[in-house]
């Protein structure tokens, strides 16, 4: 488990990965952050 502080936000990340997986942990986290950013953009649209 890893905790990352970004401003007033603390991200707590834990995970399990198959040994033969083709994506890295960084690849998976990038997808999570992209999805989160897309969600936040749509909620702030007027």
N, C-alpha and C positions, 0 to 999 in steps of 0.2 A: 504494500500500500504506500502511496506517495501523496503528500499534501503540497500543493502549489498555491501560493498567495498571489493574487492579481488585484491590486487595489484593495477594495473592501470585500473581495470575494476569495474564498478558499475552496480550491478544487481538490477533492479527495478521489484519488484514482487507484483502483485495484483491478486486477484482471488475471486471467489464465489463458494461455495460448498453447495450441498444439505445437509439438516440436517440428512437425513438417509443414507448418503454415506458410503460405506464400506472402502474406502481409506482415509487416513489422508492427510492433506496438505503436510506433510513431504514425504509421499509415492509418491504423484504426482510430487513434486519437484525433488525427486530422479530420477524419470523416465525422466524428462526434462534434467537433468544434464547428465544422462547416454547417452541419444540420442545426446546431444551436444558433449560429449567426443568422441563418435563413429564417428561423422561427422568430427571432427577435426583430429582424427587419420588417417582417410582415405585420407584427403587432404594433409597430410604430408608424405605419403608413396611414396617411389621412385621406 
